[in-house]
Amino acid sequence: MKYEYWMNQIPGIFLKTRNKIRHYVKSAKELYELSDCMIDAMTLLTKAEKNRIKQSKKQWDLEKEYEKLGKMGISFVTREDGRYPKKLIKIPDAPDALYVKGTLPDENDY
């Protein structure tokens, strides 16, 4: 989950680009673990996007940033998480993650 959170925090890497990346790598963790050379070889990204990813990897403290989120009482819920609303996932360009303070409503409540 912390890798997904990192990927969602990369400046200038928006949903459409993250979706393209997900067709290239299996997970945000795999993207994080790619070498700079492998990132440079990703033809689906612009040079600026590649640089943003590489820079973010160098500056982002996975554990610290994810822990801060938890201390604020915020859950990070991805599409793969069973808590992600099923009705929301059906819409075009549904967000790939939700930031939830508290709890999500029960599916029967909406």
C-alpha atoms as one frame of an Amber mdcrd trajectory, in Angstrom:
protein
   0.000   0.000   0.000   2.851   2.396   0.780   4.135   2.043  -2.787   0.717
   2.894  -4.208   0.611   5.900  -1.914   4.054   6.965  -3.177   2.972   6.596
  -6.808  -0.121   8.715  -6.161   2.044  11.447  -4.654   4.490  11.887  -7.551
   4.041  15.476  -8.754   2.817  15.656 -12.344   2.004  11.940 -12.618  -1.761
  11.900 -12.915  -4.359   9.114 -13.176  -4.065   8.636 -16.937  -0.283   8.267
 -16.696  -0.503   5.978 -13.657  -2.906   3.756 -15.613  -0.425   3.595 -18.523
   2.351   2.695 -16.087   0.227  -0.103 -14.616   0.119  -1.741 -18.052   3.913
  -1.739 -18.101   4.653  -2.887 -14.537   2.708  -5.198 -12.247   2.621  -2.838
  -9.281   3.752   0.466  -7.829   6.344  -1.506  -5.861   7.807  -2.835  -9.101
   7.966   0.717 -10.474   9.706   1.896  -7.310  12.263  -0.892  -7.590  13.074
  -0.265 -11.264  16.518   1.091 -11.978  16.836   4.534 -13.529  17.889   2.831
 -16.780  14.710   0.765 -16.815  12.599   3.850 -16.165  14.387   5.634 -19.012
  13.505   2.688 -21.278   9.769   3.142 -20.673   8.705   4.570 -24.031   5.193
   5.318 -22.800   6.458   8.155 -20.584   7.781  11.568 -21.492  11.266  12.556
 -20.401   9.749  14.906 -17.801   7.573  12.098 -16.357  10.576   9.767 -16.142
  12.534  12.465 -14.322   9.664  13.074 -11.896   9.522   9.387 -11.009  13.286
   9.108 -10.536  13.401  12.290  -8.444  10.499  11.143  -6.285  12.219   7.822
  -5.596  15.241   9.704  -4.277  13.294  12.147  -2.122  10.330  10.120  -0.838
  10.671   8.325   2.486   8.178   5.465   2.084   7.913   4.481   5.718   7.843
   7.995   7.142   5.272   9.367   4.686   2.941   6.383   4.956   3.204   6.486
   8.739   2.268  10.197   8.734  -0.893   9.350   6.826  -1.874   6.796   9.458
  -1.147   9.193  12.318  -3.615  11.638  10.773  -6.264   8.900  10.847  -6.382
   8.647   7.067  -6.697   5.328   5.262  -5.425   4.936   1.732  -7.815   2.644
  -0.163  -6.865   1.409  -3.639  -9.058  -0.241  -6.274  -7.623  -3.605  -5.264
  -8.721  -3.110  -1.668 -11.971  -4.855  -0.747 -13.171  -1.624   0.887 -13.110
   0.316  -2.397 -16.746   1.058  -3.353 -17.920  -1.335  -6.067 -20.202   1.272
  -7.641 -17.340   3.742  -7.910 -15.032   1.326  -9.679 -17.587   0.939 -12.480
 -17.399   4.562 -13.607 -15.007   5.596 -16.390 -11.736   6.996 -15.050 -12.553
   6.042 -11.470  -9.888   7.222  -9.051  -7.221   4.623  -8.472  -7.253   5.374
  -4.749  -9.282   7.104  -2.074  -8.129   8.953   1.017 -10.562   8.114   3.792
 -10.829   9.854   7.138 -12.939   7.550   9.277 -14.678   4.710   7.473 -16.299
   4.224   4.121 -20.068   3.749   4.211 -21.403   0.248   3.872 -22.246  -0.504
   0.245 -25.895  -0.929   1.186 -25.968   2.647   2.530 -25.677   4.295  -0.886
